[in-house]
Amino acid sequence: MNLFNTLVQPMVYQPAWQGHLKLSLVTCPVALYKAVEPARRGTSFNLINPETGNRINMKPKDPELGEVNRSDLVKGYEVDKGLYVTVTEEEIRNLRLESNGAIQIERFVAEAEIDRLYWDAPYYLTPDDDLAHEPYQVIREAMREGGQVALARVVMSGRERQFALEVRGKGIVAHAIRTHREVRPAGEFFDRLPDGEADPKMVAIAKQILRQHEGPFDPTAFVDRYQEAVRALIAEKQKTHGLTRSRKTAPNEAQITDLMAALKASLGGSSPPAPRRATKSRAAASGAPKKPGAEKKAAS
């Protein structure tokens, strides 16, 4: 089967988070699903040894000591060039927040009040069981009629996240909101630009060019040509060169046969036969003639 046939088959999505959506005393079980698939995960590669087909695992190395055990390492935060504050895994774990399992709606604001720089990853917020549909609808319609965005907090993976919840059709989309520390001040980049007005005649010509290129937004019109080219290359190489199989994970005929024999022996209470060498497959590969009746014995 072609490697990319799975892209058009129905997907079973795993929730990124499960808990309850709470608006005052109204609550219902919900689940968060990632609404987008980041492009950087579209095509990823592993390092393969072409002689064996095995995947190469990168081991940590110290510039002075060479290879070291990952279990002996600690996390370090660089405060200056070559200067680090080190912390242990236990210290990090102690900072993790306990989750109460709820997306707690705190307030409602106009969507225009949230600077677009603060909008981050979107999630689909859905009811998590049949009994949740009614309270979910109540919260959704209250938000729709209010015409505002709900701000809510939730603890995910030990970290507190803020979300902006907006109604979309029959559902709710939860957008993660960046913190103020994450957004760089625009003035640090734009204040250095020179003052002054643009030439009105040039602006008039630019506006005419803009009108010539007006049109609706069509997300399907934008394609990552690099990712598409990489996928096409992989599909073509699979078609013309086949697949590289790892020696470490590839089962041989003898292993499969011995496993079936062991299963049958387990049912009958007898001991499985001793492991056999894959001499038959070697003989077939070398072109040696088969013994008479070999097919009949194999079939039985």
N, C-alpha and C positions, 0 to 999 in steps of 0.2 A: 504494500500500500504506500502511496506517496506520502511523504512526511507532512505535507501541508493539507492533506484531506481533512485532518481534524479541525482545521480552522472554520469549516463550514458546518460542522456537526453541532447539535445542541450542546450547550455548556451547562454544567452544574456548578453554580457559584457558591463558594463558602462565605459565610458572613464574616466581616471584619470585627464585629462586636455584637453582642446580644444582651438585652436588658429590658428596661422599662422607660417609656416616655411619660413624663409627669408634668401636668399643668395644674397647679394647686392640688386639689383632691382627685382630679381625673388622672387615671393612669392606665397604661396598656403595655403588654409585652411587644417589643419591636426588635428589629435587626438592622444593622448597617451593612450595606454592600458597596464596595468601591464602584464608582460610576465611570471611571476611566481606567485605561490601561496605559501606563507611561510608555512613551515611544522607546526609551532606553532599554526596556525589557522586551522589545519586539523581536530582536535577534541577538542572541548572546553566544559566545564561543567558549569552549574549554580547550586547554592545551593538551594535545594528544601526542604520544610517542608514535611516530609512523611505523616503527619496527614491530611494536607489539599491539598497537591500537589501544593501549591503556591510557586513561586520564592521568595527568601529572598533578599531584597535590603540592602546592607551594608550602615549603616549611620555613618558619621564621629564622632569620640569620642576624647575628650581631656583628657589626663591622670589625670588632676586635676578637670575639670568641668563636665566631662562625655559627654553626647550627645550634639552636637552643630549643628547649621544650616549651611549647605554648603554655602549658600549665604553670610554668614558673614566671610568666610575665605579669606585669601589672599595667593598669591604665595610667596614662600621663597626659596632663594638660599643659601645652606649651605657653608660658607666660612671657617668654622672650626667646631670642634665638639660642637654642641649645639648653634652655632652662625650663624644667618641668615641675609641676606639682603632681605627685603620684597619689593615687587613691586605690583602695582595694575593692574587690567585688562586693564584700560585705558592707562597706561604707556606702556603695551605690545602692545596694538593695534596701538599706535602712532609710533611704530618701524616697523610695517609691511610695506613692499614695495608695491608700486603701480605697477600693471602689465600692460605692453603695449600689452599683448595678442600675443606675438611672441616668437618663438624660433629663436634667432638671431645667425647665424653661424659667428664666428669671425675669425677662422684660421683653417688650415689643418696641421696635424702632422702625422708622421709615427706611426702606432699602437704600435711598439716595444718601442717607447719613453715613453709610459704611463706604469708606474709600476703597476703590477697586483694587488697590495694592494689597489690601488686607485679605481679600478672598483667596482661599487656597483650595485644597483637594475636595471635590464633591463626592458625596455618598448618597445612595438611595436609601431612604428610611422607610421600611415596610412593616406591616403587622407581622407578628411572629407566630400567631396561631389563629384559628377561626374565631375564638372568643374575643380577639383583640380588634376585630374589624369595626365594631360599633363605637368604642371609645376613640379609636383612631380617626374615624369619620368625624366625630364630634370635635376633636381638637383641630383637624384639618379645616373643617368648615368655619370654625371660629376664627382661625387665622386668615382664611380667605376673605371673610366678610370684614375683618378688621383692616385688610389691605396693608398689613405690615409684616415685617420679618421678625421671627422669634429668635432671641439670643438665649442659648442654653449652654450648660457646662456638663462635662462628662469625664470620668477618669478612664483612660484606655492605656493598657500596658504600663500601669504605674504612673502615668503622666496625666495632668489635667489639660483638657482641650476645650476650647470654646467653639461653638457651632452657630451658624446662622441658618435657621430653618425657613425654607420658602415653599409655598404650595406650588406644585406643578401637576396639572391635570388631576388625576385621581390619587396622586401620591404626594410625598414630601421629599424635597432634596435638602440634605444637610451639608452645608459648606463649612469645612474647617476654616477658622479665622486665625490669621497670623497674629502673633503678639507684637506689641509696639517695638520691642527690641529687634525683631526680625526685619522690620521695614526701615530701610535707610532713608534719612531725610532728603527730600528732593533738592533742597537748597544747596546741599553739598556738591551737587552736580550742575544745577541750572543757574545758580547765582553767579557763576564765573562767566556766563555768556554775556556778550556785549549788549548794551542798551541801544535803542534806535529803532526806527520804523522801516519796514521793507518798502521798496519802490512800488507805488500803487499800480503802475502799468504792468510790472512783472507779476504782481498779485492777481491782476485781472486776467492775464494770460494763463496763470496757474489754475485759476478757478474754471476757466473754459476746459482745460485739460481734465480737471476733476470731473466735470459734468460728462465728458465723453466716456469716462470709465465707471460711471455710476452703475449699480446693479445690486440685486439681493445677495445676502450672505448664503453661500452654499458650502457647508463643511465638507461635502464629498469632493469638491473641486480641488481641495488641497491634499496632495499625496506626498508622503516622504519618499522622494525618488531614490534616495540612498537605501533605505530599508527595503523598498520594492526590488531594487537591483540585487541586494544581498540575497533575498529570498529566491529570486529567479536563478541566481548563480548556484545556490544550494540545490534547488530542484533539478537544475540541468546536470550538475555533477552527480546527483543521486541516480539520475536516469542513465548517464553515460558511464560512470565509474562504479556505481553501486555503493554499498555502505562499508565502512571500516569497523570490523567487529573486534572488541577487546578480548585478548586471550584470557584475561582474568575472569571475565564474566560469561564467556561463551560456553554453554554446556555441550559435551560431546555425546555421541550416540550411546556409548556404554553407560554414562551416568544416567541418562533417561531410562534405558532398559533396566538397569539395576534398581532404580527407584520404583518402577512398576512392579518388578519382581518382589521387592520388599513389601510393597503394599498388599500384593496378593498373598504373600506368606503370612502377613499379619492377620489377614482374615481367616486363614486356615490354621493358625496357631503353630506353624512350622517355622524353621529358621530360613532366612533368605539365602539364596545361593551366593557363593563367593564372588566378589567383583571380577568382571571380565575385562580383558584388554580389548580395545577397539580394533582388533585385527581384521575384522570383516570390512570395515570402512577403508582400511589401508589397502587391502587386497583389491577392493573395487576401484580405488583411486589409481592403483598401479596398473590396472588393466588385466589382472590375473583372472583366469577363467573360474567361474563359480562351480562348486561341487554339485553333482546331480541331486535334485530334491531339496536344495537349499531353500527355494522359494516356498515349497510346501511346508517344510519344518517351521520356517519363520511365520507362516500364516497361522499355523496351529498354536 
